[in-house]
Amino acid sequence: MSAPAPPVPLLRRAAAEGLGTAALVAVVVGSGIQATELTRDAGVQLLANSLATVFGLGVLIALLGPVSGAHFNPAVTLAAWFTGRRTGDGPALRDVAAYVPTQVAGAIAGAVLADAMFGKPSLDFSTHDRFAGQLWLGETVATAGLVWLVFGLARTSRAHLAPLLVASYIGAAYWFTSSTSFANPAVTFGRAFTDTFAGIAPTSVLPFLAAQLIGALAGLGLVAVCFARPPAAGQDEAAVPHGSRHPAARSAEESALA
């Protein structure tokens, strides 16, 4: 029987979260810019943007899951902490305090990088207004579905499917939600820093964040209704096992991806 892998240091995990979120936003924004430069058809633009996001997200989850769990999303990180706060098998508050700022900083850096690659002005705030009730409802639904999927997979010991299924869900949610499924507070912040196809005006950010947090709580409610408690530590709990506070503390929720 092989010895358990040593825990990954928090600094390395936080760096993976920041870099992964930066890469994700660079994919979202960059593919949006490329699409608008290649075609004027809005449907084709959205198709190109969604396909690039699906492929990019799947790769990033598979690549960085073993390091940090590949959250890339403060809503997922906070949900993982909330569900594991009593049992101690989720991320600690110090992990949350490290993950969330690096996710947000990474998202902003990814937007700036994408703009720079296409010769766009850096730190150019978006003028794309997304201030509407139906968009907030779309964000609530998109985030609830994401949390339901991620934690549901973990609780049924199928988290190894997360790279495929989480990416597929986000791709589908581009099309079935009115908001095109940001479903991620860090990505929402990042997309405010690019005045391109994928951008969101700063005045539209706060309602999106509120909707995403409400959606995350709703998603946890769906998990509680549909699934049993997580399996015991050491079973097939993580999409790809990664370091944590203790080798035995690799909960399904802490390993929730994207």
N, C-alpha and C positions, 0 to 999 in steps of 0.2 A: 504494500500500500504506500503510495507516494505521499510525501509530506505536503501539507498545505502551502500554497504560495504565500510569500511574505506580503504584508499589506503595502499597497502603493502609497508613497508619501503624499500628504495633502497638497503640497506645492505642485507636484507633478499632476495630480488629478485636476486641480484648479486650472493649471495651464492647458490641459487637454480640453477642458470645458470651454475656455476662452478661445482657443484656436479652432475647435470644432464649430463653435457658434459663428466665429468670423468666417470660416469657410462656407458654412451653410448660407449666411446672408450674402456672401460674395456670389454664390451660385444663383440665389433668388434674384438679386439685383442685376447681376451681370447678364443672366439669360433674358431678363426682361428688357434690358437695353438692346441686346443683340436682336431680340425678336422685333422690337419696334423699328430697328434700322433695316431689317430685311423685308418686312411686310407691313402694310397698313390695315390688314384685316385683323380686327380685334380678337376674333375667335382663334385664329392661327397664333396670334401673339400669346394668348392665354395657354393654348396647347403647348407651345414651345416652352413657356415659363414653367408650367406644371410638370412636364416630362423631365426637364433638367433638374427640377427640385426633387422629384422622385429618385432619380438615379444618384444625385449628389448626396441626399440624405441617407439612402441605403448604404452607400460606400462609407460615409462618415461614422454611422452607427457601428458597422462591422469593424472599422479600423480602430476606433477609440473606445468602444465598449469595454474591452479588457482593462483599460486604464482607469476610466472615471465612471463608467456606466453610461456615458454618452447621453446625458440629459439634454444639454443644449437649450434648456428651457426652464426659467424660474418657476413656472407653474408646476412642472413635474418635480423639480427639486423640493419645493415647498410641500407638495402632496406626499412625497416620500418621507419627509421629516414628520409631517403630521400623523401619518399612519404608523410610523415606527417610534413615536416619541415615548410611548408607555413601555414597550417591550425592549427598547434600546437596540433594535436591529435595523433601524433606519439611519440616515445620516444625522450626525450631531449638529447642533447649532453652529459650531465652528466650521463645519463643512458647508452648511448653507451660507454662512457669512463669507466664505471664500468663493463658492460656486456662483452665487447670484451676481455679484459685481463683475466677475470676470466674464460671465455670459453677456451682460449688458455691454461692457467695454468691447468685447469681441464682436458683438453685433454691429456696433458703430464702426469699428475698424473695418469690418467686412464690407459695409456699405461704401465707406470712403475708398477702399481698395478697388471695388468694382467700378466706381465712377472714374478713378484714375486710369484704370485699364482701357477705358473707352474715351478718354480725353474729356470727361465731364468735369465741371467745377467741383472741387472737394468741399465737404461740409456745406453743401447747398441744401437748405431745408426744403422739404417737399411742399408743393402747393396743391397736392392731390387730396381734395376734401373727401373724407369718408365719415362724415358726421350725420348718421341717420339711424333710426331705431331698428330698421330691418337688418342693418349691418351689425349692430350690437347683438341682435338675436342670433345672427349667423355665427358670430364669434363665440357666443355662449355654447351653441350646439357643437361647433367644431372642436372647442377645447374639451367639452364634456366627453365627446366621442373619443378623443385622443387619450385622455386619462383612463377612460373605461377600457380601451383597448390595451394600453400599456400595462396597467395593473391587473387586468383580467388575464392577460397572457402569463404574467408572473405567477399569479395565484393558481393557475392550472398547469404549471411547470412546462409551459411552452414558450418561455421568453427567448429561446434560441431563434424563434421565428421573427423576432422584433425587427431586424434590419429589413426584411421583406415586407412585413405586414404594416409596420408603422409608416414606412415610405409610401406604400400603396394607399393607405388611408389618407395621408396628406394629399396625395395626388388626386384622389377621388373628391376630397373635401374642397379642393380648388374649384370644382365644378358644381357641387351640390349645395354649397353655402353662398349666400349673397356677398359675403365679405372676402371670398376667395381664401378663407382659412389661414389667417395668420397663426392663431392658436398658440401664441408664444409671446410673452411680454418683452423678452429681450429682442426678439426679431422685430417686434412692433417699434421699439425705441430705435433700433438700427435703421429701419426703413423710413424714419422721419428725417434722416440725414441725406436723402437722395431725392432730387426733384426729377424722378424718372418714372417709368411705367409701374414699378413696384413700390413707389413711395406712398407715404401717408402724412398728411399735414400735421404739424405738431398740435394743433388745436383739436385734432381727432384722436390723439393718442390716449388720453385719460379714460374716455368711455370704453375704448377697446380693452384697456387693461382691466377695468372693472368687470367687463363682460367675460374676460378670460378667467379671472379669479372666481367668478360665480360659476362659470362652466367647469372649472377644476373641482369645485365642491360638489357640483351635480354629478360629475364623473365618478367621484369617490362614493357618492350615494348609490350609483348604479353598480359599482363594484361590490359594495356591501350587500346589495339585494341579490345579485346574481351568483356570487362566488363565496366559497368557504374561506376561512382564514388562511394566510400563507402557509406553505409547508415548513417543516422544521428546518433550521439552518443546516446547510450542507447538502440539501437535496438540489434538484435542478431548478434553482431559483433565479439565476441571472441569465440574461441573454448571452453574455460572455462573462465568466467570473472575473472580478476585478478586485483590487485591493480596497480595504476598508479599515475602520478603526481596529478591527481584530479579525483574523482570518475566518472566524466563525460567524462574524456579523455581516454576512453578505445577503441582505434581505432582498426579496423580490422588488420591493418598492425602491430601495436604494439603487438598484440596477435598472430601473425604468429608463427607457431610452427615448431620447428626443422629445 
